[in-house]
Amino acid sequence: MTRTAAQMVADATEQLGAITPKEAAARHADHSAVLLDVREPAEWEHYIDGTVQVPRGLLEFAADPGSPRHDPRLDPSTPVIVFC
């Protein structure tokens, strides 16, 4: 049986949780989480200071500590809040 995108998003939300923009801002302000912007570079005209910007298509490389393209700001021990 093929699963829909909506079903996959619902499953991910159930496993990982979701937070409000206000909660994300608070976590960003107190440095208890990294904000990760997965939009494409052409969409980065407006951004939040201090975010890590990695296009979705490169995310696995940037997040993998074993990858030569790893971004050290994506520390596996620090929670990451992903947005686009």
Secondary structure, DSSP 8 states (H G I E B T S, - for coil): ----HHHHHHHHHHHH----HHHHHHHHHTTSSEEEE-S-GGGTTS--TT-EE--GGGHHHHH-TTSTT--TTS-TTS-EEEE-
